[in-house]
Amino acid sequence: MLTLENLTLRQGDFGMTADWSLPAGARLALIGPSGAGKSTLLAAISGFLAPASGRVLWRGEDLAPLPPGKRPVAMLFQDGNLFPHLSVARNVGLGLRPDLRLTDEDRGAVTNALSRVGLTGLEDRRPAQLSGGQQSRAALARVLVMQRPLLLLDEPFSALGPALRREMLDLVGEVAEEAGATLIMVTHDPEDARRMAGLTAVVAEGRAEAPVATGALFADPPESLRSYLG
């Protein structure tokens, strides 16, 4: 279980709070206006932003002492975060060993992950030689080899067209289900939330509200969400 316990986050003049728990294996969408703090919340969970007060706990353990690389978290960023000078296989291998001193077992895991996301045969290509969808698949393969129980998505497919974005979301959902991972994704699109997440939390007006059932939320949205959706 992920618990945000009396959490307060601050960045300059911006501040937000959250105080709720998410069951292990759940899928949660964070929705709300730009600048409301959705990505800020992911930064706190992943360890890139220290709380002003409160705690982030995973299975009852306070994550504060752990740096980002040691947390039970894998994250897909908006830009995919692929290194242009490395091959696809080496980009994926970074998820296992930052020094890229891969064992035979590691290389096997990379091959399997690339196969899982449909990139077999493209191991030696550089990111610039891939389409946008293939780059997203490579970034997902790197997350897959990390085998972390908490998967965070900061709109990694926002630059893709609607059909390809839906395809990638479905693939992420399959990967998360196979791994039994807890998934939290930032989105601006109610349809993405309905497609991917059984739970949705509204982030607005300085607060990340507690997760509620996605269907019920959009059937009767609170004023903060109604204002955002228009």
trRosetta pair geometry for C-beta under 8 A, 3 or more apart (Angstrom, degrees):
i j d omega theta_ij theta_ji phi_ij phi_ji
1 21 5.5 9 172 -177 115 114
1 22 6.7 162 -162 78 68 47
1 23 5.8 -40 -108 -123 88 38
1 24 5.5 -81 -62 -34 47 83
1 58 7.7 173 84 -154 43 43
1 59 6.2 118 39 -88 63 46
1 60 7.6 56 60 -38 100 68
2 21 6.7 160 87 -157 51 61
2 22 4.5 -4 59 54 101 102
2 24 7.7 127 -15 -79 75 60
2 45 7.2 12 -161 -136 133 121
2 56 7.7 -19 -167 -170 88 83
2 57 7.3 154 -158 85 42 57
2 58 5.8 -13 -103 -105 68 71
2 150 6.6 101 -74 -116 127 129
2 182 6.2 171 -18 135 119 161
2 184 7.9 -67 61 -43 168 130
3 20 7.7 -143 -145 113 57 32
3 21 4.4 -18 -103 -103 78 92
3 22 7.8 -163 -72 22 40 65
3 55 7.7 20 105 100 97 93
3 56 7.5 157 85 -159 57 39
3 57 4.3 -7 59 60 103 104
3 58 7.8 -167 23 -73 74 29
3 60 7.7 46 14 -84 133 39
4 7 4.3 -59 179 -7 95 137
4 18 4.3 -13 131 114 147 110
4 19 6.2 -123 107 -100 88 23
4 20 5.8 15 53 50 101 58
4 21 7.4 -168 24 -79 63 43
4 41 7.9 -28 -102 -154 152 104
4 45 7.9 -63 -82 -82 105 96
4 54 7.1 34 174 152 69 132
4 55 7.9 179 -154 90 37 49
4 56 6.1 -11 -107 -107 66 69
4 208 7.5 6 93 78 166 130
5 19 6.7 43 -151 -134 25 74
5 54 5.4 180 93 -166 63 90
5 55 4.5 -1 56 57 114 89
5 56 7.7 -164 20 -76 81 22
5 57 6.2 38 -13 -2 119 114
6 17 7.8 -36 -170 -161 44 105
6 19 5.3 33 -79 -104 39 113
6 53 6.8 -54 128 126 97 97
6 54 4.1 -160 96 -105 67 105
6 55 7.5 40 55 19 82 71
7 17 6.4 148 86 -159 62 56
7 18 4.6 -12 63 61 116 83
7 19 6.5 -177 20 -73 74 60
7 44 6.9 109 -174 149 133 154
7 51 5.6 -101 -150 -125 82 133
7 53 7.5 167 -149 92 30 59
7 54 3.7 -154 -92 109 38 147
7 55 7.0 -107 -84 49 85 26
7 56 6.7 54 -100 -65 131 74
8 15 6.7 -5 -174 -169 92 104
8 16 7.5 168 -151 87 52 39
8 17 5.2 -20 -98 -100 69 82
8 51 6.3 99 64 -174 55 94
8 52 4.6 -65 106 67 99 104
8 53 4.5 25 39 49 115 89
8 54 5.5 130 7 3 68 117
9 15 6.7 163 86 -151 53 55
9 16 5.2 -10 57 58 99 85
9 17 7.6 -179 17 -82 73 34
9 18 7.8 18 -5 8 109 101
9 37 7.0 138 76 -157 130 123
9 40 5.6 147 128 153 148 115
9 41 7.1 -152 -1 -88 159 55
9 44 5.4 -97 -94 -65 131 140
9 49 6.3 48 -148 133 115 130
9 51 6.0 -76 -85 -124 69 64
9 52 6.2 153 -121 2 18 95
10 14 6.8 156 -154 89 52 58
10 15 4.7 -12 -101 -100 80 87
10 52 4.4 53 5 -52 109 137
11 14 4.9 -7 64 62 83 109
11 15 7.9 175 25 -75 56 46
11 40 6.4 -127 -8 -122 133 125
11 49 7.1 -51 -71 -138 109 134
14 35 7.8 -127 -115 -179 139 85
14 37 7.1 173 166 -83 121 99
14 40 7.4 -138 125 -84 132 159
15 52 7.4 -30 -130 10 103 153
15 206 6.1 24 94 -144 73 108
16 36 7.6 91 -98 159 140 61
16 37 4.0 56 -36 -124 163 170
16 40 6.4 117 31 94 135 140
16 41 7.3 -75 101 -65 140 91
16 203 7.5 17 -159 -162 146 98
16 206 5.0 -159 -108 -162 64 51
16 207 6.2 -178 -161 -76 82 25
16 208 6.5 68 159 -20 121 85
17 54 7.9 122 -144 -20 80 155
17 206 6.7 35 12 148 83 83
17 207 5.3 -18 61 -112 84 77
17 208 7.4 -143 97 26 42 74
18 41 6.4 76 -32 -122 152 117
18 207 7.0 142 -78 -165 57 61
18 208 3.9 -5 -94 57 111 111
19 54 7.5 -115 -90 -131 84 143
19 210 7.7 -45 83 -72 62 94
20 201 7.5 179 65 -112 154 136
20 208 7.7 -120 24 111 119 96
20 209 7.9 50 -28 150 148 36
20 210 4.0 159 -98 -115 143 81
20 211 6.4 160 143 6 146 78
22 26 5.2 -131 177 59 91 138
22 28 5.7 -63 -132 -38 138 144
22 182 6.5 114 122 -166 116 131
22 184 7.4 16 170 -75 176 111
22 199 7.4 -178 -132 84 98 156
22 211 6.2 75 -100 -1 92 147
23 26 4.7 103 66 -35 80 118
23 182 7.8 -171 104 -110 46 116
24 59 7.5 35 -70 -77 126 91
24 149 7.3 -23 -147 167 104 122
24 180 7.8 19 154 158 100 94
24 182 5.5 -94 -145 -60 47 116
25 180 5.6 -48 -100 -171 101 72
25 181 7.4 117 -110 88 49 17
25 182 5.9 -51 -30 -79 16 71
26 182 5.7 21 47 -136 66 89
26 183 7.5 -132 105 43 49 66
26 198 6.7 -108 -158 60 81 112
26 199 5.8 5 176 14 121 131
26 211 7.6 93 152 132 147 167
27 173 7.3 13 -110 -122 152 89
27 176 6.9 97 -91 121 106 152
27 182 7.8 -169 -77 -162 42 49
27 183 4.5 1 -119 65 76 109
27 185 7.7 -1 -173 5 86 105
27 196 6.0 -135 164 148 134 76
27 197 4.5 -144 127 -120 95 62
27 198 5.5 97 58 14 93 82
27 199 6.7 155 85 32 53 82
28 182 7.9 11 5 176 103 88
28 183 6.9 176 29 96 63 61
28 184 4.8 -11 70 -111 104 74
28 185 7.4 166 90 24 55 63
28 197 5.7 69 -146 -151 10 126
28 199 4.7 -31 -104 86 75 105
28 200 6.9 149 -162 -97 63 28
28 201 6.2 16 -176 -4 114 104
28 211 5.4 -77 -125 -107 116 138
29 184 7.9 163 -90 -159 19 53
29 185 5.6 -28 -112 71 65 88
29 186 7.9 115 -163 -119 64 13
29 187 5.3 -34 -159 26 110 120
29 192 7.0 146 -125 110 137 86
29 193 3.7 -161 86 -122 172 92
29 196 6.4 112 -68 78 111 106
29 197 3.8 -160 -24 22 96 161
29 199 7.3 177 22 96 69 53
29 200 4.5 -19 65 -111 98 84
29 201 7.4 -179 87 26 50 63
29 214 6.7 63 28 -104 121 119
30 38 4.5 149 126 -140 126 103
30 41 6.6 -175 -125 62 160 141
30 42 7.9 -141 22 -46 155 98
30 184 6.6 38 -23 179 107 94
30 185 7.0 -163 21 94 80 38
30 186 5.0 -32 67 -104 108 61
30 187 7.1 138 67 24 55 66
30 200 7.7 166 -83 -160 21 66
30 201 5.5 -20 -108 68 67 95
30 203 5.3 26 -176 -17 99 126
30 208 7.0 -35 -134 -137 112 113
31 38 7.6 37 -88 -96 11 138
31 187 5.7 -30 -89 77 87 82
31 188 6.9 128 -141 -116 81 28
31 190 7.0 60 -136 -87 159 63
31 193 5.8 -39 -49 -65 133 144
31 200 5.9 -5 10 -170 115 114
31 201 7.6 155 26 78 69 45
31 202 6.2 -40 76 -109 81 56
31 203 7.0 162 75 22 28 84
31 225 7.1 54 105 -126 112 107
31 228 7.6 150 145 114 92 151
32 36 4.1 -83 123 66 123 162
32 37 7.8 -9 84 46 141 73
32 38 6.1 170 49 -54 102 110
32 202 5.5 107 -74 -171 105 62
32 203 3.8 -131 14 69 147 69
32 204 4.4 -156 -147 -56 123 83
32 224 7.4 -12 -126 146 103 108
32 225 7.4 -84 -99 -99 70 73
32 228 6.0 -116 -147 -99 46 163
33 36 4.9 111 65 -42 73 117
33 204 6.1 79 15 -111 94 95
33 228 5.1 -137 -55 -118 85 109
34 188 7.5 -2 -61 -96 83 129
36 203 4.6 134 119 124 120 91
36 204 5.1 -46 -143 -97 141 46
36 205 7.6 -8 -142 -4 105 36
37 40 4.2 -58 -155 45 70 125
37 41 5.8 79 144 -31 87 92
37 203 5.4 -137 69 176 86 122
37 206 7.4 82 -16 -125 145 31
37 208 6.7 -115 101 -55 118 96
38 41 6.0 -53 -159 27 28 110
38 42 7.1 24 147 -12 61 103
38 186 4.4 115 147 -127 125 112
38 203 4.9 159 -74 58 77 158
38 208 7.9 123 -100 -101 54 110
39 42 5.5 -51 -153 37 42 112
39 43 6.3 48 148 -25 68 102
39 154 5.4 65 -117 -141 94 118
39 186 6.1 6 -70 -83 68 165
40 43 5.5 -52 -151 32 33 116
40 44 6.7 33 152 -19 64 101
40 49 6.5 -31 -163 37 70 170
41 44 5.8 -52 -153 32 34 111
41 45 6.6 31 152 -16 65 105
41 203 6.8 -121 -15 -110 139 142
41 208 5.5 74 -90 -63 147 152
42 45 5.7 -56 -147 38 35 110
42 46 5.9 20 159 -9 70 114
42 75 7.0 117 171 -130 116 124
42 152 4.9 133 -147 -175 110 135
42 154 5.5 -160 78 -77 168 105
42 184 6.9 -179 -98 108 93 121
42 186 6.6 -75 -32 -39 135 118
43 46 6.1 -63 -139 47 26 102
43 48 4.3 -80 -160 73 85 105
43 49 4.0 57 126 -1 110 115
44 47 7.9 52 -180 -62 25 20
44 48 7.7 -82 -60 58 24 66
44 49 4.8 -57 -76 77 64 101
44 50 7.7 96 -128 -136 78 5
44 51 5.9 69 -149 -69 121 80
44 56 6.0 167 144 -56 93 139
45 56 5.7 -179 -111 -151 54 145
45 63 7.8 50 -161 66 47 161
45 73 6.5 148 134 -107 89 146
45 150 7.3 -131 160 152 120 140
45 152 6.4 154 89 -81 129 142
45 184 7.3 52 58 53 172 154
46 68 5.5 28 152 -132 83 99
46 71 6.4 169 -156 73 44 151
46 73 4.8 -161 -117 131 72 155
46 75 5.3 8 -109 -54 146 140
46 152 6.0 -97 -62 28 115 158
47 63 6.7 -113 -77 147 98 116
47 66 6.4 -91 -99 102 141 79
47 67 5.9 120 160 -179 145 32
47 68 3.8 -169 78 -80 121 64
47 71 5.1 -172 -28 -28 130 142
47 73 7.2 176 -2 39 102 143
48 68 5.8 34 -59 -78 74 132
50 64 7.4 66 -139 -140 90 89
51 54 5.2 -108 174 67 149 80
51 55 6.9 -137 32 -87 159 25
51 56 6.8 169 -38 -20 127 94
51 64 7.6 -74 25 -98 105 106
55 62 5.2 -64 -161 -125 127 99
55 63 7.9 138 -180 32 82 72
55 64 6.6 -75 -134 -36 85 115
56 62 7.4 100 72 -154 52 57
56 63 4.9 -44 96 41 99 117
56 64 7.2 136 45 -56 85 70
57 60 5.8 -7 171 -141 125 13
57 61 6.1 151 -157 68 80 32
57 62 5.6 -42 -97 -87 84 46
57 63 6.7 -178 -106 -11 28 85
58 61 5.7 -29 67 59 70 91
58 63 5.8 60 2 -59 103 114
58 71 7.7 125 -4 -166 149 88
58 72 5.5 -176 146 42 163 126
58 149 7.9 131 -175 81 128 118
58 150 6.7 -90 -121 -40 133 143
62 65 7.1 75 105 1 95 89
63 66 5.2 -67 -168 40 69 114
63 71 5.6 45 -159 -121 123 109
66 70 4.4 -132 -164 94 97 107
66 71 4.9 131 119 -74 128 73
67 70 5.3 76 56 17 72 104
67 71 7.5 -126 98 -25 34 90
68 71 5.9 -52 -152 13 33 115
68 73 7.3 -76 -161 69 69 122
69 98 7.7 -29 -134 -44 143 135
71 148 7.9 47 111 -150 67 134
71 150 7.8 -57 144 57 98 129
72 148 5.3 154 177 -163 54 92
72 149 5.1 -11 166 41 119 95
72 150 5.3 87 112 11 87 107
73 148 5.6 -8 99 162 3 147
73 150 4.7 -40 -101 84 66 110
73 151 7.8 156 -157 -87 58 23
73 152 6.2 9 -167 -4 105 116
74 95 7.6 30 -129 -145 118 115
74 143 4.3 123 154 -147 132 86
74 146 4.5 144 -93 81 126 143
74 148 4.0 159 -24 40 95 128
74 150 7.2 157 23 84 64 57
74 151 5.4 -17 69 -110 95 69
74 152 7.2 179 89 26 44 74
75 143 7.6 -155 52 -105 17 114
75 151 7.7 161 -88 -162 36 48
75 152 4.4 -17 -111 69 83 105
75 153 7.7 179 -157 -77 59 28
75 154 6.8 23 -177 -7 104 105
76 80 7.6 -15 -165 -113 81 46
76 139 5.8 101 -136 139 93 117
76 140 6.6 7 -100 -87 133 66
76 143 5.9 -42 -63 -54 93 146
76 151 7.5 23 -6 -178 100 91
76 152 7.1 -169 28 95 66 56
76 153 4.9 -2 59 -116 111 69
76 154 6.8 -170 92 29 61 68
76 156 4.0 -49 143 -48 109 151
76 172 7.7 -82 -2 -114 160 132
77 80 6.5 -98 71 -6 85 10
77 81 4.6 77 38 -29 131 114
77 139 7.7 -115 42 -161 72 141
77 154 5.5 -7 -131 58 46 118
77 156 6.2 90 81 -98 25 94
78 154 5.5 -70 -43 112 79 96
78 155 5.2 13 -102 85 92 90
78 156 6.0 -142 -106 -101 26 44
78 158 6.3 -20 -144 26 95 121
78 159 7.9 99 176 -21 82 103
80 127 7.7 150 113 -143 139 134
80 135 5.2 -23 -125 150 171 102
80 136 6.2 -112 -96 -93 117 49
80 138 7.2 53 -173 75 124 94
80 139 4.0 -128 -151 -59 82 142
80 156 6.4 100 -77 -160 60 102
81 139 6.6 103 49 -125 77 116
82 86 7.6 -136 177 64 79 102
82 91 5.0 6 -144 -146 88 147
82 127 4.3 137 119 -89 137 144
82 135 6.1 -116 0 -158 149 96
82 138 6.1 42 -96 104 135 127
82 139 6.2 -102 -54 -73 98 90
83 86 4.4 50 86 15 110 114
83 90 7.9 -68 65 108 118 102
83 91 5.8 -173 36 -103 84 94
83 94 7.5 108 1 -40 124 154
83 127 7.5 159 77 -13 31 132
84 126 6.3 47 -176 175 59 113
84 127 5.4 -93 -112 47 58 116
84 128 6.0 46 -148 -33 101 103
85 126 7.3 -28 -135 -135 15 121
86 90 4.1 -122 -175 92 108 118
86 91 4.9 142 103 -59 120 77
86 94 7.6 58 135 -37 171 120
86 126 7.3 135 82 -126 30 78
86 127 7.9 44 68 -20 70 99
87 90 4.7 90 53 11 80 101
87 91 6.9 -137 95 -7 41 87
87 123 6.5 37 153 149 123 59
87 124 5.1 -50 -143 -146 136 38
87 125 6.5 109 -151 63 79 27
87 126 6.2 -76 -105 -81 46 55
88 91 5.7 -55 -149 34 30 114
88 92 6.5 26 154 -15 64 105
88 114 7.0 93 134 -114 117 128
88 119 6.4 -138 163 162 149 139
88 122 5.5 32 23 125 163 88
88 123 5.6 -133 73 -147 105 29
88 124 7.2 -27 30 13 93 9
88 125 5.4 29 -18 64 115 78
88 126 7.5 -161 -38 -108 71 14
88 127 7.2 132 -82 -71 74 59
88 130 7.1 101 -82 -54 120 137
88 138 5.0 -107 -146 -122 97 129
89 92 5.8 -57 -152 38 32 109
89 93 6.2 37 149 -25 65 108
89 107 7.9 26 180 -141 121 80
89 110 5.5 80 -158 154 82 136
89 111 7.8 8 -126 -73 112 62
89 114 6.9 -42 -97 -51 75 147
89 123 4.0 33 -50 -169 116 92
89 124 6.8 -7 4 -70 116 45
90 93 5.1 -48 -142 34 37 119
90 94 7.0 56 153 -34 61 88
90 100 5.9 15 -154 -133 95 132
91 94 6.0 -39 -165 8 33 115
91 127 7.0 86 -58 -58 159 105
91 138 5.9 34 93 163 135 119
91 142 6.2 -77 137 -70 78 128
92 95 6.1 -41 -179 14 49 114
92 110 4.8 127 105 -142 121 96
92 113 5.9 171 -171 88 136 133
92 114 6.4 -106 -39 -61 170 96
92 138 6.5 -113 -61 -168 96 76
92 141 4.7 -38 -115 115 124 110
92 142 4.7 -141 -126 -80 54 72
92 145 6.0 102 170 -3 92 140
93 96 5.6 -58 -164 37 54 107
93 97 6.6 -30 163 47 87 83
93 100 5.5 74 116 -128 125 79
93 102 5.2 -69 -151 -67 128 135
93 106 6.6 71 -139 154 94 113
93 107 7.5 -6 -101 -95 118 59
93 110 5.3 -19 -74 -87 78 141
93 145 7.7 -44 -105 99 31 168
94 97 7.4 -94 -132 73 29 43
94 98 6.0 42 -156 -111 77 49
94 100 6.6 -28 -82 -75 65 89
94 142 6.4 -4 64 -141 89 124
95 141 8.0 -161 5 119 149 61
95 142 4.0 163 -43 -174 127 74
95 143 6.7 -137 -121 -65 145 19
95 144 7.8 70 123 56 167 50
95 145 4.5 119 93 73 127 106
95 146 4.4 -98 -180 -56 108 90
96 102 6.5 69 87 -112 133 94
96 106 4.9 152 135 -145 159 110
96 109 6.5 117 -79 83 142 136
96 110 7.2 -92 -6 -60 136 96
96 145 5.3 -62 -53 143 97 124
96 146 7.4 -144 -71 -87 51 54
97 100 5.9 165 97 -71 97 17
97 101 5.7 -98 142 50 148 64
97 102 5.9 -175 36 -80 131 63
97 106 6.4 -18 -5 -137 118 156
102 106 3.8 -138 -159 95 88 132
102 107 5.1 108 137 -55 129 80
102 110 7.2 -18 -147 -17 153 134
103 106 4.6 106 48 2 69 101
103 107 7.2 -133 96 -2 40 85
104 107 5.7 -53 -148 37 33 110
104 108 6.4 38 151 -21 64 104
105 108 5.6 -53 -152 34 33 115
105 109 6.6 35 150 -21 64 103
106 109 5.6 -54 -153 33 34 112
106 110 6.6 35 150 -19 66 102
107 110 5.5 -48 -149 34 36 114
107 111 6.4 39 151 -20 65 103
108 111 5.6 -52 -148 35 33 113
108 112 6.3 32 154 -18 65 106
109 112 5.7 -54 -146 38 31 112
109 113 6.3 32 155 -20 65 107
109 145 5.1 105 142 -134 111 104
110 113 5.8 -56 -147 36 29 110
110 114 6.4 27 156 -16 64 106
110 123 7.8 90 136 -133 111 113
110 141 7.6 68 -155 156 61 116
110 145 6.2 2 -87 -88 57 149
111 114 6.0 -57 -148 37 29 108
111 115 6.4 30 153 -19 63 107
111 120 7.9 54 -169 -112 75 85
111 123 7.4 -18 -104 -92 72 137
112 115 5.6 -55 -150 36 31 114
112 116 6.4 37 151 -26 65 104
113 116 5.5 -50 -149 30 33 115
113 117 6.7 9 159 -1 65 106
113 141 4.1 117 142 -163 106 88
113 142 7.6 115 145 -60 149 23
113 144 4.4 156 -138 89 110 124
113 145 4.8 -65 -51 -55 155 92
114 117 6.3 -67 -147 47 31 95
114 119 4.3 -86 -168 77 87 101
114 120 6.0 129 123 -74 98 51
114 122 7.3 -158 -172 61 124 85
114 123 6.1 29 -167 -86 176 86
114 138 7.7 9 -114 -113 88 67
114 141 5.3 37 -81 -138 54 154
115 118 7.7 45 -176 -68 30 22
115 119 7.6 -99 -66 55 23 61
115 120 4.8 42 -102 -64 71 110
116 141 7.0 146 63 -111 98 86
116 144 6.2 -176 75 -174 142 165
116 175 7.3 96 148 -100 128 103
117 137 4.2 155 154 -171 119 96
117 138 7.5 178 102 -68 147 29
117 140 5.3 148 -111 87 143 113
117 141 4.8 -112 14 -65 142 95
117 144 7.0 -159 -40 -13 115 149
117 171 6.7 82 -130 175 78 138
117 175 8.0 4 -81 -72 92 133
118 137 6.0 -76 60 -151 91 151
119 122 4.6 -82 -176 51 85 119
119 123 7.5 119 133 -66 99 56
119 134 6.5 115 -105 -155 106 90
119 137 5.5 160 -48 121 116 126
119 138 6.3 92 -87 -78 167 75
119 141 6.6 -73 29 -46 136 148
120 123 7.9 -5 -147 -38 36 94
122 125 4.9 -40 -173 16 80 124
122 130 6.9 81 179 -96 138 105
122 134 6.8 -99 164 -167 169 130
125 129 4.2 -123 -169 82 109 128
125 130 6.0 121 122 -55 133 89
126 129 5.2 94 57 4 70 104
126 130 7.9 -139 100 -10 42 90
127 130 5.7 -62 -157 28 42 113
127 135 5.6 63 -156 -115 93 105
127 138 7.0 -142 -105 69 86 159
130 134 3.7 -131 -172 96 107 121
130 135 4.9 143 101 -57 126 74
130 138 6.6 -46 -133 -18 178 133
131 134 4.6 94 50 8 76 103
131 135 7.1 -134 94 -6 40 86
132 135 5.7 -52 -150 33 32 113
132 136 6.6 33 152 -18 64 103
132 159 6.1 -123 -160 108 138 109
132 160 5.8 176 126 -92 123 82
132 164 7.5 82 94 132 105 156
133 136 5.6 -52 -152 34 35 113
133 137 6.5 36 149 -20 65 104
133 160 6.2 87 -82 -122 78 126
133 164 4.9 -104 -89 -164 120 129
133 167 7.5 12 -144 81 126 127
133 168 6.9 -148 -142 -62 84 115
134 137 5.4 -50 -149 35 37 115
134 138 6.5 41 151 -22 66 100
135 138 5.6 -50 -150 32 34 113
135 139 6.6 34 152 -17 64 103
136 139 5.7 -53 -150 36 33 111
136 140 6.4 34 150 -19 65 106
136 156 6.2 130 -136 140 98 105
136 157 5.8 56 -133 -97 148 85
136 160 6.7 -25 -34 -53 153 135
136 168 5.3 -29 133 -123 142 144
137 140 5.5 -54 -148 38 33 113
137 141 6.4 40 151 -25 65 101
137 168 7.5 -124 -68 -116 71 99
137 171 7.5 -31 -110 125 85 163
138 141 5.6 -48 -150 29 33 114
138 142 6.9 36 151 -20 62 99
139 142 5.8 -49 -156 29 35 112
139 143 6.9 35 147 -15 63 102
139 156 6.5 -156 106 -169 146 137
140 143 5.5 -53 -154 37 39 113
140 144 6.3 46 147 -28 68 104
140 168 7.5 -163 -48 -159 144 95
140 171 6.8 43 170 119 169 118
140 172 6.5 -119 -126 -88 128 82
140 175 6.8 178 177 -15 112 167
141 144 5.2 -50 -148 30 35 119
141 145 6.7 32 157 -18 66 99
142 145 6.3 -52 -151 32 32 105
142 146 7.0 38 149 -27 60 104
143 146 5.7 -56 -158 25 36 117
143 148 7.6 -78 -167 32 75 105
143 151 6.5 76 177 -131 131 105
143 175 7.8 83 100 139 110 148
144 147 7.6 28 165 -61 40 60
144 175 5.9 -90 -98 -155 103 132
144 179 7.8 -155 -138 -56 68 138
147 179 6.8 -162 -137 -141 63 124
148 151 6.9 139 86 -72 96 67
148 181 7.2 64 98 -124 59 121
149 179 7.6 -162 -113 144 50 106
149 180 7.3 -29 -135 101 88 85
149 181 5.5 -175 -162 -122 40 70
149 182 6.3 41 149 14 78 90
150 181 6.7 177 -83 -167 15 92
150 182 5.1 -16 -112 66 67 103
150 184 7.6 3 -175 7 89 104
151 172 7.6 176 145 -173 143 102
151 176 5.7 -120 38 -103 149 105
151 179 7.9 97 -38 77 130 139
151 181 4.7 54 -10 148 112 140
151 182 7.0 171 25 83 72 48
151 183 4.8 -19 72 -106 104 73
151 184 7.4 168 89 27 55 62
152 183 7.9 168 -82 -156 29 51
152 184 5.3 -13 -114 68 71 96
152 185 7.5 158 -166 -85 44 46
153 156 5.6 -91 -158 1 87 104
153 172 6.8 41 -79 -169 143 159
153 183 7.1 16 -6 -172 110 94
153 184 7.1 -172 27 96 73 49
153 185 3.8 -6 63 -115 116 89
153 186 6.6 -148 102 25 69 69
154 186 5.2 25 -133 26 49 129
155 158 4.2 22 166 -41 108 120
155 185 7.8 113 -64 -179 46 86
155 186 5.2 -63 -33 91 85 102
155 187 6.7 141 -89 -97 87 46
155 188 7.5 22 -100 -5 132 91
156 168 7.8 -127 96 147 99 139
157 160 4.7 -40 -176 23 83 123
157 164 7.5 -159 -167 117 114 84
157 165 4.5 137 141 -130 122 82
157 168 4.7 169 -100 81 145 144
157 169 6.7 -118 37 -52 158 81
158 165 7.7 55 -96 -114 21 130
158 188 8.0 57 -119 21 117 110
160 164 4.3 -115 176 95 119 112
160 165 4.4 157 88 -65 111 79
160 168 6.5 101 46 3 168 139
161 164 5.0 77 58 21 81 104
161 165 6.6 -148 91 -12 34 93
162 165 5.7 -58 -142 36 26 112
162 166 6.4 26 160 -18 63 105
163 166 5.9 -55 -153 34 29 110
163 167 6.5 31 149 -20 63 106
164 167 5.4 -50 -149 35 37 116
164 168 6.4 34 153 -18 67 104
165 168 5.8 -56 -148 38 32 108
165 169 6.3 33 153 -19 66 106
165 192 7.5 -60 145 -97 118 115
166 169 5.7 -53 -145 37 32 112
166 170 6.4 34 155 -20 64 104
166 195 6.7 -106 -134 -160 88 165
167 170 5.8 -55 -153 35 29 112
167 171 6.5 28 150 -19 63 106
168 171 5.5 -52 -148 35 35 112
168 172 6.4 37 153 -19 67 102
169 172 5.7 -51 -147 36 33 111
169 173 6.3 37 151 -21 64 105
169 192 6.3 -147 -103 -146 158 90
169 195 5.9 60 123 112 143 128
169 196 5.3 -95 -179 -74 116 120
170 173 5.5 -53 -151 35 32 115
170 174 6.5 34 152 -20 65 103
170 195 7.7 -73 -69 164 76 117
171 174 5.7 -51 -150 34 33 112
171 175 6.4 32 152 -18 65 105
172 175 5.7 -55 -147 38 33 111
172 176 6.1 32 155 -19 67 107
172 183 7.3 121 148 -138 105 142
172 185 8.0 91 126 -79 150 137
172 196 7.5 3 84 -132 112 125
173 176 5.8 -55 -144 38 29 110
173 177 6.2 28 157 -19 64 108
173 183 7.7 -92 -107 4 57 175
173 196 5.8 -144 -75 -133 116 79
174 177 5.8 -57 -148 37 28 110
174 178 6.3 29 156 -19 65 107
175 178 5.9 -55 -148 36 29 111
175 179 6.3 12 159 -5 64 113
175 181 7.7 -4 123 24 76 131
176 179 6.1 -68 -145 47 27 101
176 181 4.5 -98 -147 62 74 104
176 182 8.0 -104 -165 66 113 4
176 183 4.6 -11 -137 -54 155 129
177 180 7.5 29 -173 -73 30 37
183 196 7.6 -103 119 164 138 109
183 197 7.6 -136 98 -99 106 88
185 192 7.6 -111 119 145 134 116
185 196 6.3 -12 38 117 148 150
185 197 6.8 -143 42 -60 107 124
187 192 4.4 -154 -148 87 148 131
187 193 5.6 -168 72 -56 143 84
187 196 7.9 150 -43 41 150 134
189 192 4.2 79 82 2 107 107
189 193 7.0 -179 96 -8 59 81
190 193 5.4 -54 -152 36 40 114
190 194 6.3 39 152 -19 71 104
190 218 5.7 110 -160 -112 126 136
190 229 6.8 31 -43 -114 132 121
191 194 5.6 -51 -146 38 34 111
191 195 6.1 35 154 -22 66 108
192 195 5.6 -56 -145 37 30 112
192 196 6.0 -3 167 4 67 118
193 196 6.6 -75 -136 49 21 90
193 197 5.2 -50 -161 44 63 117
193 200 5.0 41 -171 -96 132 127
193 214 5.5 -176 147 -143 98 125
193 218 7.6 150 91 -50 127 129
194 197 7.7 -41 -64 50 10 74
194 214 5.9 168 -100 145 53 131
194 215 7.3 81 -125 -82 92 68
194 218 7.0 -41 -72 8 108 158
197 200 5.8 108 108 -70 130 76
197 214 5.5 131 99 -67 85 140
198 213 6.8 -46 165 -136 72 68
198 214 6.0 -146 -177 0 21 111
199 211 4.0 30 169 176 124 123
199 212 6.7 150 -150 72 80 18
199 213 6.5 -59 -103 -99 61 31
199 214 6.2 -153 -114 -42 7 84
200 211 6.6 144 68 -145 19 77
200 212 6.6 -35 63 63 70 68
200 213 7.9 10 22 130 83 18
200 214 4.4 92 -16 -105 110 78
200 217 5.1 -119 66 43 119 160
200 218 7.7 52 40 -37 157 92
201 208 5.6 36 147 178 129 88
201 209 5.5 -177 -165 73 80 70
201 210 6.7 -119 -119 137 104 14
201 211 4.6 -62 -63 -84 96 65
201 212 7.5 121 -90 11 54 67
202 208 7.7 171 90 -152 42 47
202 209 4.7 18 58 28 85 125
202 217 7.4 -179 -42 -163 103 131
202 221 8.0 118 -80 -158 138 92
202 222 6.5 -121 14 46 168 119
202 224 5.8 119 156 95 139 118
202 225 4.9 -96 -112 -64 135 107
203 207 7.4 -157 -143 99 52 41
203 208 4.7 -13 -104 -104 89 75
203 209 7.4 -145 -75 12 40 74
204 207 7.1 -18 71 58 48 73
204 209 7.9 -7 34 -17 83 107
204 224 4.1 161 87 174 146 124
204 225 7.2 -161 -7 -65 148 56
204 228 6.6 -121 -91 -49 139 131
205 224 5.8 -100 -2 -119 121 131
209 212 7.8 -24 125 -10 113 103
209 222 7.7 139 -73 24 172 154
209 224 8.0 153 -31 63 135 144
212 216 6.1 -95 148 80 109 113
212 217 5.1 131 87 -67 111 106
213 216 4.3 64 78 17 106 112
213 217 6.6 -177 85 -18 51 86
214 217 5.7 -58 -148 32 29 113
214 218 6.6 10 165 -4 65 107
215 218 6.5 -67 -150 43 27 97
215 219 6.1 28 156 -23 65 113
216 219 5.6 -58 -143 36 30 114
216 220 6.7 -30 174 34 65 96
217 220 7.4 -101 -156 62 18 61
217 221 6.2 48 163 -100 66 68
217 225 7.1 49 170 33 99 178
218 221 6.0 9 -126 -62 35 100
221 225 3.9 -115 -174 91 117 119
221 226 4.8 152 98 -59 115 77
221 229 6.6 72 75 9 176 139
222 225 5.3 87 57 16 72 99
222 226 6.9 -135 101 -8 33 94
223 226 5.4 -55 -139 38 33 114
223 227 6.2 35 161 -23 66 103
224 227 6.1 -52 -150 32 26 110
224 228 6.8 24 151 -16 58 108
225 228 5.5 -56 -150 37 37 113
225 229 6.1 28 157 -14 71 109
226 229 6.0 -58 -140 41 29 104
227 230 7.6 28 177 -71 29 46
